[in-house]
């Protein structure tokens, strides 16, 4: 199961990218003397637009029967057999093994996939609790 970022987050990044880019471009087209921060607006706009494109095409995370992979500039991967701790706290799903931690923010999950993810989360949690009990 591959989970997307929420549409709200994606379109917010798209909106900010377009806004900052056009503010910067308006300075570049204008006849006033260019300052360093005029270029900064364009750069910030391009960064937001690249964040939108990255998150739109790369997705948020992927869950298989053996592991969970959190996508980013450097992907994080935790195998379910290596889990040490699993918990839900303040809208965050937290999975830890002995080397690293993955935090999945509930508000960043696409609303259409949230119910499926929560069902899978409950399965993983019950499996983890059953395997750690003596």
C-alpha positions as CSV (number, residue, x, y, z in Angstrom):
1,X,0.0,0.0,0.0
2,X,1.5,3.3,-1.1
3,X,0.1,6.4,0.8
4,X,-0.1,9.8,-0.8
5,X,0.4,13.2,0.9
6,X,-2.8,15.0,1.7
7,X,-4.2,17.2,-1.1
8,X,-4.3,20.1,1.3
9,X,-0.5,19.9,1.8
10,X,0.2,19.5,-1.9
11,X,-1.9,22.4,-3.0
12,X,-0.6,24.6,-0.2
13,X,2.9,24.1,-1.5
14,X,1.8,24.6,-5.1
15,X,0.0,27.9,-4.1
16,X,3.0,29.2,-2.2
17,X,5.4,28.3,-5.0
18,X,3.3,30.1,-7.6
19,X,2.8,33.1,-5.3
20,X,6.5,33.6,-4.4
21,X,7.6,32.9,-7.9
22,X,5.3,35.6,-9.4
23,X,6.2,38.1,-6.7
24,X,9.9,37.6,-7.6
25,X,9.2,37.6,-11.3
26,X,7.3,40.9,-11.0
27,X,10.5,42.5,-9.6
28,X,12.6,41.0,-12.4
29,X,10.3,42.4,-15.1
30,X,9.9,45.8,-13.4
31,X,12.3,48.7,-14.0
32,X,13.5,49.3,-10.5
33,X,17.0,48.3,-9.4
34,X,17.2,44.6,-8.5
35,X,18.2,43.7,-5.0
36,X,19.3,40.3,-3.7
37,X,16.0,39.6,-2.1
38,X,14.2,40.0,-5.4
39,X,16.1,36.9,-6.6
40,X,15.3,35.3,-3.2
41,X,11.6,35.4,-3.9
42,X,12.1,33.5,-7.2
43,X,14.3,30.9,-5.4
44,X,11.8,30.4,-2.6
45,X,9.0,30.0,-5.2
46,X,11.1,27.4,-7.1
47,X,11.8,25.5,-3.9
48,X,8.1,25.3,-3.0
49,X,7.3,24.2,-6.5
50,X,10.0,21.5,-6.4
51,X,8.7,20.4,-3.0
52,X,5.2,20.1,-4.6
53,X,6.5,18.1,-7.5
54,X,8.6,15.8,-5.3
55,X,5.8,15.0,-2.9
56,X,3.2,14.6,-5.7
57,X,5.3,12.0,-7.6
58,X,7.3,10.4,-4.8
59,X,4.4,9.8,-2.4
60,X,4.5,9.8,1.5
61,X,5.3,6.2,2.5
62,X,4.8,2.6,1.5
63,X,3.7,-0.3,3.7
64,X,4.3,-3.9,2.7
65,X,3.7,-7.0,4.7
66,X,7.4,-7.0,5.9
67,X,8.3,-3.3,6.2
68,X,7.4,0.3,6.1
69,X,9.4,2.8,3.9
70,X,9.1,6.6,4.5
71,X,10.1,8.4,1.3
72,X,12.2,11.6,1.4
73,X,15.6,12.8,0.3
74,X,16.9,9.8,2.2
75,X,14.4,7.0,2.5
76,X,13.9,5.4,5.9
77,X,13.0,1.8,6.1
78,X,12.0,-0.3,9.1
79,X,11.2,-4.0,9.0
80,X,8.3,-5.1,11.2
81,X,10.3,-7.9,12.7
82,X,12.8,-5.4,14.0
83,X,10.3,-3.1,15.8
84,X,11.1,-2.2,19.3
85,X,8.4,0.3,20.0
86,X,5.2,1.3,18.3
87,X,2.8,4.1,19.5
88,X,0.4,6.8,18.6
89,X,0.9,10.2,20.2
90,X,-0.6,13.6,19.4
91,X,-1.6,12.8,15.8
92,X,1.7,11.0,15.1
93,X,2.3,7.3,14.4
94,X,5.7,6.4,15.7
95,X,7.6,3.2,14.8
96,X,11.1,2.6,16.3
97,X,13.7,-0.1,15.9
98,X,17.1,-0.2,17.6
99,X,18.7,2.2,15.0
100,X,16.1,4.7,13.8
101,X,12.6,6.0,14.2
102,X,9.8,6.8,11.7
103,X,7.2,9.3,12.4
104,X,4.1,9.5,10.3
105,X,2.0,12.6,10.8
106,X,-1.7,11.8,10.5
107,X,-2.7,15.2,9.1
108,X,-0.3,14.6,6.1
109,X,-2.0,11.4,5.0
110,X,-4.5,11.7,2.1
111,X,-8.0,11.6,3.6
112,X,-9.1,8.9,1.1
113,X,-6.4,6.5,2.3
114,X,-6.6,7.3,6.0
115,X,-9.1,4.6,6.9
116,X,-7.2,1.9,5.1
117,X,-4.0,3.1,6.8
118,X,-5.6,3.1,10.3
119,X,-6.9,-0.5,9.7
120,X,-3.4,-1.6,8.7
121,X,-1.9,0.3,11.7
122,X,-4.3,-1.6,14.1
123,X,-3.2,-4.9,12.5
124,X,0.5,-4.0,12.9
125,X,0.0,-2.8,16.5
126,X,-1.9,-5.9,17.6
127,X,0.7,-8.2,15.9
128,X,3.5,-6.2,17.7
129,X,1.7,-6.4,21.1
130,X,1.1,-10.1,20.7
131,X,4.7,-10.8,19.8
132,X,6.1,-8.8,22.8
133,X,3.9,-10.4,25.4
134,X,5.6,-13.3,27.3
